[in-house]
Amino acid sequence: MPLLIFLIVLIGLPLLEIAVFIQVGDAIGLWPTLGAVVLGTMIGVSVVRAQGISVLGRLRSQVDAGQPPEREVFEAFCLVLAGLFILLPGFVTDCLGILLMLPPLRGLLFNAVVGYAKKRGARYERNVVIEGEFEEVDEPGGTQSGPRDPKQLP
């Protein structure tokens, strides 16, 4: 199923971009369309850069405080993805990149991913079985030994 979705996106996204290019070019002309793409890319890259520096600063402060920076790592990933979308020529990918630059949307995505991971982790957690034995044995010197290999027990 994920392969099918990947193929649909791989084929559908360029077709959608071409259709939008044709519609925008027909409405405003060739040169304004190309100018809009270039201008959007330049502005988008500068915004992604500024937000990325901010996220890296928060990430560093979380690490310095000894706290795991899960949210900051996720936001950095989203910003890298946003930058990639903005660098690709097209209006649809620019819109996707702009959406990923919105902090509230990144927060919603983070909560959804964490919720999904917890639900999925809980499903696998129930199937975990840990087996082993622990036996304390008095040794001649009066000390006790720790865990032993169950295969070596009498």
Backbone as JSON, one array per atom type, in Angstrom:
{
  "sequence": "MPLLIFLIVLIGLPLLEIAVFIQVGDAIGLWPTLGAVVLGTMIGVSVVRAQGISVLGRLRSQVDAGQPPEREVFEAFCLVLAGLFILLPGFVTDCLGILLMLPPLRGLLFNAVVGYAKKRGARYERNVVIEGEFEEVDEPGGTQSGPRDPKQLP",
  "N": [[0.81, -1.2, 0.0], [1.9, 1.37, 0.86], [3.76, 1.67, -1.22], [2.13, 1.99, -3.45], [0.89, 4.43, -2.86], [3.17, 6.07, -2.89], [3.88, 5.85, -5.61], [1.64, 7.03, -6.82], [1.88, 9.67, -5.85], [4.39, 10.29, -6.91], [3.9, 10.28, -9.66], [1.57, 11.81, -9.87], [2.04, 14.35, -8.65], [3.95, 15.85, -10.32], [2.31, 16.06, -12.63], [0.16, 17.54, -11.63], [1.53, 19.9, -10.95], [2.3, 20.78, -13.53], [-0.22, 21.26, -14.65], [-1.12, 23.35, -12.99], [0.86, 25.28, -13.54], [0.25, 25.79, -16.26], [-2.33, 26.89, -16.01], [-1.86, 29.18, -14.38], [0.05, 30.49, -15.94], [-1.49, 31.01, -18.19], [-3.29, 32.79, -17.1], [-1.76, 34.99, -16.08], [0.44, 35.25, -17.69], [3.61, 34.28, -19.23], [6.21, 35.32, -18.3], [5.6, 36.73, -15.84], [4.7, 34.49, -14.41], [7.0, 32.83, -14.26], [8.62, 34.63, -12.87], [7.2, 34.78, -10.45], [7.59, 32.21, -9.47], [10.39, 32.15, -9.08], [10.73, 34.31, -7.28], [9.13, 33.43, -5.15], [10.61, 31.19, -4.37], [13.01, 32.39, -3.5], [12.14, 33.99, -1.32], [10.96, 32.02, 0.28], [13.15, 30.34, 0.91], [14.69, 32.06, 2.49], [12.98, 32.46, 4.68], [12.73, 29.82, 5.65], [15.37, 29.42, 6.41], [15.68, 31.31, 8.51], [13.77, 30.34, 10.37], [14.84, 27.84, 10.78], [17.27, 28.41, 12.08], [16.24, 29.41, 14.45], [14.95, 27.1, 15.47], [17.17, 25.42, 15.77], [18.51, 26.79, 17.8], [16.69, 26.47, 19.94], [16.8, 23.69, 20.11], [19.44, 23.31, 20.92], [19.36, 24.52, 23.48], [17.58, 22.8, 24.77], [19.08, 20.41, 24.79], [21.29, 21.26, 26.29], [20.0, 21.64, 28.72], [19.59, 19.07, 29.41], [17.37, 17.73, 28.51], [15.33, 15.7, 26.4], [15.23, 16.55, 22.97], [12.81, 16.12, 21.34], [10.6, 17.42, 20.01], [11.89, 19.59, 18.79], [13.68, 18.31, 17.05], [11.86, 17.09, 15.34], [10.61, 19.38, 14.3], [12.8, 20.51, 12.98], [13.2, 18.56, 11.01], [10.78, 18.89, 9.59], [11.2, 21.49, 8.63], [13.4, 21.1, 6.95], [12.19, 19.49, 5.05], [10.27, 21.34, 4.18], [11.96, 23.26, 3.04], [13.0, 21.74, 0.94], [10.65, 21.32, -0.58], [10.13, 23.97, -1.28], [12.33, 24.62, -2.82], [11.91, 23.06, -5.06], [10.66, 23.62, -8.29], [7.54, 25.1, -8.69], [4.07, 25.71, -7.96], [2.38, 24.2, -6.33], [4.1, 22.6, -4.75], [5.4, 24.71, -3.48], [3.31, 25.69, -1.94], [2.91, 23.49, -0.22], [5.38, 23.57, 1.11], [5.17, 26.07, 2.37], [3.06, 25.54, 4.11], [4.3, 23.67, 5.8], [6.04, 25.35, 7.06], [4.58, 26.69, 8.93], [4.33, 27.15, 12.32], [2.09, 26.32, 14.07], [0.9, 24.26, 12.54], [3.03, 22.45, 12.35], [3.17, 21.75, 15.03], [0.7, 20.43, 15.35], [1.13, 18.29, 13.59], [3.3, 17.06, 14.88], [2.11, 16.22, 17.31], [0.26, 14.4, 16.25], [1.96, 12.48, 15.1], [3.38, 11.59, 17.35], [1.24, 10.55, 18.87], [0.39, 8.48, 17.15], [2.72, 6.92, 17.16], [2.86, 6.18, 19.85], [0.51, 4.68, 20.09], [1.04, 2.64, 18.29], [3.37, 1.63, 19.41], [2.38, 0.7, 21.86], [0.86, -1.4, 20.98], [2.79, -3.21, 20.15], [4.18, -3.51, 22.49], [2.72, -5.14, 24.17], [3.29, -7.66, 23.26], [5.81, -8.31, 24.04], [8.05, -10.45, 25.6], [9.94, -11.28, 28.33], [12.25, -13.48, 29.41], [13.93, -15.26, 31.97], [16.19, -16.26, 34.6], [17.04, -15.89, 38.03], [19.28, -16.61, 40.45], [20.4, -16.91, 43.73], [23.36, -17.98, 45.07], [25.16, -19.49, 47.65], [28.56, -19.1, 47.99], [31.79, -20.61, 48.64], [33.32, -18.63, 50.03], [31.44, -17.16, 51.32], [30.17, -15.26, 49.8], [27.74, -14.0, 47.46], [26.55, -14.89, 44.26], [25.51, -13.28, 41.17], [23.18, -13.03, 38.5], [22.69, -16.05, 36.69], [23.43, -18.2, 33.99], [20.7, -19.9, 32.67], [21.09, -22.37, 31.49], [23.23, -23.48, 32.78], [22.36, -24.15, 35.26], [21.68, -26.57, 37.85]],
  "CA": [[0.0, 0.0, 0.0], [2.74, 2.58, 0.82], [4.37, 1.77, -2.54], [1.11, 2.53, -4.34], [0.76, 5.86, -2.53], [4.39, 6.69, -3.38], [3.79, 5.94, -7.07], [0.62, 8.03, -7.16], [2.47, 10.99, -5.6], [5.5, 10.47, -7.85], [3.34, 10.57, -10.99], [0.52, 12.82, -9.78], [2.53, 15.68, -8.29], [4.4, 16.6, -11.5], [1.16, 16.38, -13.49], [-0.56, 18.64, -10.99], [2.36, 21.11, -11.11], [2.19, 21.21, -14.92], [-1.56, 21.82, -14.84], [-1.18, 24.65, -12.31], [1.69, 26.18, -14.34], [-0.5, 26.17, -17.45], [-3.43, 27.77, -15.61], [-1.31, 30.46, -13.92], [0.65, 31.13, -17.11], [-2.57, 31.5, -19.04], [-3.95, 33.91, -16.43], [-0.91, 36.17, -15.89], [1.5, 35.3, -18.69], [4.8, 33.45, -18.98], [7.26, 35.94, -17.48], [5.16, 36.88, -14.45], [4.64, 33.16, -13.78], [8.37, 32.45, -13.91], [9.06, 35.54, -11.8], [6.55, 34.39, -9.2], [8.25, 30.98, -8.98], [11.73, 32.51, -8.59], [10.55, 35.15, -6.1], [8.64, 32.55, -4.08], [11.72, 30.36, -3.91], [13.95, 33.22, -2.74], [11.52, 34.35, -0.04], [10.78, 30.79, 1.06], [14.44, 29.88, 1.44], [15.11, 32.95, 3.58], [12.12, 32.18, 5.84], [13.13, 28.51, 6.18], [16.67, 29.62, 7.07], [15.44, 32.0, 9.79], [13.09, 29.43, 11.29], [15.79, 26.76, 11.1], [18.2, 28.93, 13.09], [15.47, 29.47, 15.69], [14.75, 25.73, 15.95], [18.47, 24.92, 16.25], [18.76, 27.42, 19.1], [15.86, 25.77, 20.94], [17.34, 22.34, 20.23], [20.67, 23.4, 21.73], [19.0, 24.8, 24.86], [17.01, 21.57, 25.32], [20.18, 19.48, 25.05], [22.06, 21.81, 27.41], [19.22, 21.43, 29.93], [19.5, 17.64, 29.66], [16.05, 17.24, 28.14], [15.32, 15.2, 25.02], [14.65, 17.56, 22.08], [12.0, 15.46, 20.32], [9.83, 18.38, 19.22], [12.81, 20.39, 17.98], [14.19, 17.46, 15.97], [10.75, 16.95, 14.4], [10.45, 20.66, 13.6], [13.93, 20.65, 12.05], [12.88, 17.69, 9.88], [9.72, 19.55, 8.82], [11.77, 22.63, 7.93], [14.2, 20.57, 5.85], [11.21, 19.09, 4.04], [9.7, 22.58, 3.63], [12.98, 23.82, 2.16], [13.04, 20.92, -0.27], [9.46, 21.64, -1.36], [10.22, 25.33, -1.82], [13.35, 24.62, -3.87], [11.35, 22.45, -6.27], [9.88, 24.63, -9.0], [6.12, 24.82, -8.79], [3.2, 26.39, -7.0], [1.83, 23.22, -5.39], [5.15, 22.27, -3.78], [5.6, 25.91, -2.67], [2.23, 25.72, -0.94], [3.23, 22.46, 0.78], [6.49, 24.09, 1.89], [4.66, 27.14, 3.23], [2.29, 24.9, 5.19], [5.24, 23.07, 6.76], [6.72, 26.42, 7.8], [3.68, 27.25, 9.95], [4.55, 26.45, 13.59], [0.94, 25.58, 14.59], [0.72, 23.03, 11.78], [4.08, 21.54, 12.78], [2.76, 21.25, 16.34], [-0.35, 19.43, 15.14], [1.76, 17.11, 12.99], [4.1, 16.41, 15.93], [1.19, 15.52, 18.2], [-0.3, 13.26, 15.53], [3.0, 11.46, 14.95], [3.63, 11.01, 18.68], [0.07, 9.72, 19.2], [0.47, 7.28, 16.33], [3.85, 6.11, 17.62], [2.5, 5.59, 21.14], [-0.49, 3.65, 19.85], [1.73, 1.53, 17.62], [4.28, 1.06, 20.39], [1.59, -0.04, 22.85], [0.44, -2.65, 20.35], [3.93, -4.14, 20.17], [4.62, -3.69, 23.86], [1.99, -6.26, 24.77], [3.82, -8.91, 22.76], [7.18, -8.49, 24.5], [8.21, -11.41, 26.68], [11.31, -11.36, 28.81], [12.4, -14.66, 30.24], [15.25, -15.39, 32.59], [16.17, -16.73, 35.98], [18.03, -15.32, 38.92], [19.44, -17.5, 41.59], [21.49, -16.55, 44.62], [24.03, -19.2, 45.52], [26.25, -19.24, 48.59], [29.85, -19.65, 47.55], [32.62, -20.97, 49.8], [33.79, -17.47, 50.77], [30.3, -16.48, 51.92], [29.62, -14.25, 48.89], [26.64, -14.47, 46.62], [26.71, -14.52, 42.87], [24.35, -12.65, 40.56], [22.44, -13.82, 37.52], [23.39, -17.17, 36.1], [22.88, -18.74, 32.75], [19.79, -21.0, 33.01], [21.59, -23.65, 30.96], [24.24, -24.0, 33.69], [21.74, -24.52, 36.54], [21.52, -28.03, 38.01]],
  "C": [[0.86, 1.27, 0.0], [3.41, 2.77, -0.55], [3.39, 2.38, -3.54], [0.93, 4.03, -4.1], [1.97, 6.63, -3.06], [4.33, 6.87, -4.9], [2.76, 6.98, -7.52], [1.17, 9.44, -6.96], [3.56, 11.28, -6.62], [5.0, 10.84, -9.25], [2.37, 11.75, -10.92], [1.03, 14.22, -9.49], [3.09, 16.45, -9.49], [3.26, 16.96, -12.46], [0.35, 17.54, -12.93], [0.2, 19.95, -11.13], [2.25, 21.65, -12.53], [0.84, 21.87, -15.17], [-1.67, 23.2, -14.2], [-0.33, 25.68, -13.07], [0.93, 26.68, -15.57], [-1.6, 27.16, -17.1], [-2.91, 29.14, -15.19], [-0.69, 31.21, -15.09], [-0.39, 31.7, -18.04], [-3.22, 32.75, -18.43], [-3.06, 35.16, -16.37], [0.23, 36.27, -16.9], [2.73, 34.52, -18.26], [5.79, 34.1, -18.01], [6.8, 36.23, -16.06], [5.07, 35.54, -13.7], [6.03, 32.71, -13.36], [8.94, 33.34, -12.81], [8.46, 35.17, -10.45], [7.21, 33.14, -8.61], [9.6, 31.32, -8.38], [11.62, 33.34, -7.3], [10.07, 34.32, -4.9], [9.74, 31.68, -3.51], [12.68, 31.18, -3.05], [13.39, 33.59, -1.37], [11.39, 33.12, 0.85], [12.06, 30.29, 1.67], [14.89, 30.76, 2.59], [14.27, 32.71, 4.85], [12.49, 30.84, 6.48], [14.45, 28.64, 6.94], [16.48, 30.26, 8.45], [14.77, 31.08, 10.8], [14.01, 28.29, 11.7], [16.78, 27.19, 12.16], [17.51, 28.99, 14.45], [15.3, 28.07, 16.3], [16.07, 25.15, 16.47], [18.85, 25.53, 17.58], [17.96, 26.75, 20.21], [16.37, 24.36, 21.18], [18.57, 22.34, 21.13], [20.34, 23.65, 23.2], [18.37, 23.58, 25.53], [18.11, 20.57, 25.67], [21.01, 19.96, 26.23], [21.34, 21.61, 28.74], [19.07, 19.95, 30.27], [18.15, 17.04, 29.33], [16.09, 16.74, 26.7], [14.61, 16.2, 24.1], [13.78, 16.97, 20.97], [11.28, 16.44, 19.41], [10.74, 19.17, 18.29], [13.38, 19.59, 16.82], [13.09, 17.29, 14.91], [10.55, 18.24, 13.61], [11.59, 20.89, 12.62], [13.7, 19.78, 10.81], [11.82, 18.33, 8.99], [10.28, 20.73, 8.03], [12.67, 22.2, 6.79], [13.28, 20.15, 4.71], [10.58, 20.31, 3.38], [10.7, 23.23, 2.66], [13.09, 23.06, 0.85], [11.84, 21.22, -1.17], [9.57, 23.02, -2.01], [11.26, 25.4, -2.93], [12.86, 23.98, -5.16], [10.5, 23.49, -6.99], [8.41, 24.21, -9.1], [5.33, 25.5, -7.7], [2.65, 25.42, -5.95], [2.87, 22.87, -4.32], [5.48, 23.48, -2.92], [4.54, 26.01, -1.58], [2.46, 24.68, 0.16], [4.36, 22.93, 1.69], [6.04, 25.18, 2.84], [3.86, 26.56, 4.39], [3.21, 24.3, 6.24], [6.02, 24.12, 7.55], [5.85, 27.01, 8.91], [3.85, 26.48, 11.26], [3.31, 25.75, 14.15], [0.7, 24.26, 13.85], [1.79, 22.0, 12.15], [3.75, 20.94, 14.15], [1.68, 20.18, 16.22], [0.22, 18.14, 14.55], [2.57, 16.34, 14.03], [3.2, 15.61, 16.87], [0.58, 14.3, 17.54], [0.72, 12.14, 15.4], [3.29, 10.79, 16.29], [2.47, 10.12, 19.1], [0.08, 8.41, 18.43], [1.57, 6.35, 16.83], [3.53, 5.45, 18.96], [1.49, 4.46, 20.97], [0.17, 2.42, 19.24], [2.69, 0.84, 18.58], [3.55, 0.24, 21.44], [1.14, -1.38, 22.27], [1.58, -3.67, 20.39], [4.4, -4.43, 21.58], [3.94, -4.88, 24.52], [2.58, -7.6, 24.36], [5.24, -9.19, 23.24], [7.21, -9.44, 25.68], [9.67, -11.45, 27.05], [11.39, -12.55, 29.75], [13.8, -14.67, 30.82], [15.09, -15.87, 34.02], [17.26, -16.05, 36.74], [18.09, -16.22, 40.13], [20.62, -17.03, 42.42], [22.07, -17.83, 45.19], [25.13, -18.81, 46.49], [27.51, -19.9, 48.07], [30.72, -19.88, 48.78], [33.07, -19.77, 50.62], [32.65, -16.69, 51.41], [29.7, -15.4, 51.03], [28.49, -14.86, 48.08], [26.91, -14.03, 45.18], [25.42, -13.97, 42.31], [23.67, -13.58, 39.59], [23.31, -14.93, 36.92], [22.69, -17.59, 34.84], [21.97, -19.9, 33.1], [20.27, -22.35, 32.52], [22.61, -24.28, 31.91], [23.65, -24.41, 35.04], [21.55, -26.02, 36.62], [20.13, -28.51, 37.74]]
}
